[in-house]
Amino acid sequence: MAKKPSLAFGKGLSAILAEAAEVQLGHSAGTEVPALSGVAEISLDKIVPNPWQPRATFDGEALAELAESIKSLGIIQPVTLRQCADGKYQIISGERRCRAAKLAGLKAVPAYIRKADDGAMLEMALVENIQRENLDPIETALAYRRLIDECRLTQEAMADRVGKKRTTVTNYLRLLKLPLELQKALKAGLIDTGHAKALLGVENRAAQLELCERTIVNGWSVRHLEDVIRDNGTTRPTIVVDDRYIEAAEKVRSFYDGKVSVSMNRLGGGSMTIKFKDPAQLERFLKAFEDR
């Protein structure tokens, strides 16, 4: 976990997050794609960021360390780019290396040039970052969500792409149900995923925020937080959705381009919700359903 700000309880989680932001000023805000060639030297002034980059922050100190390494050893692993119509090159993977190369004073970097349409670009960028970069838990969860929603992957297919168990993917996705303040605390390293999972079981938002603040200020371990939650009776029963419900939803998602969600109650019943944005989307769903 990141170094905690020295605060007394009662100052509020928003104040804690604001001080954490000040502490972290060093931080900046399976598709096969054929390579066009081997490794080429590409000028850094021709390289532009990837708009689908899942990483939202870059550690300033770590970038400086990487820059020093690059000064001594050069870039060992080439970045991966795609060429754009305007002659620029868009980053598929390696934005951190490009940033560090600029800090090191390099004018060009070694790169693999690949062909990729926007869909393949998005999937490669997300999978590459999940597999190779140290994303924070919320960045990872958002990358998983984008692979499901924008790349039309089922949870099972996505888990295969990134080499994770489906239960691991599900646990990350649950983090996105946390209030925004708790997501920010997790991104800042003020709490870890164990704390976040414990707070997911808390009855209401106000109690979640207070317990999160107490955890940060007092340096509570995950076990201590779980004990406090249990002793205060603020937990709610966790309902784990049966795999059969998830598989049924994934079958619907395989031929439908809208949002599909499932829920389950304590008696074993549940519901599947299929959302439509307009009549045309409903018609497409009905036609696809009939064609199957």
Secondary structure, 3 states (H helix, E strand, C coil): CCCCCCCCCCCCHHHHHHHHHHHCCCEECCCCCCEEEEEEEEEHHHEECCCCCCCCCEEHHHHHHHHHHHHHHCCCCCEEEEECCCCCEEEEECHHHHHHHHHCCCCEEEEEEECCCHHHHHHHHHHHHHHHCCCCHHHHHHHHHHHHHCCCCCHHHHHHHHCCCHHHHHHHHHHHHCCHHHHHHHHCCCCCHHHHHHHHCECCHHHHHHHHHHHHHHCCCHHHHHHHHHHCCCECCCCCCCHHHHHHHHHHHCCCCCCEEEEECCCCCEEEEECCCCHHHHHHHHHHHHHC
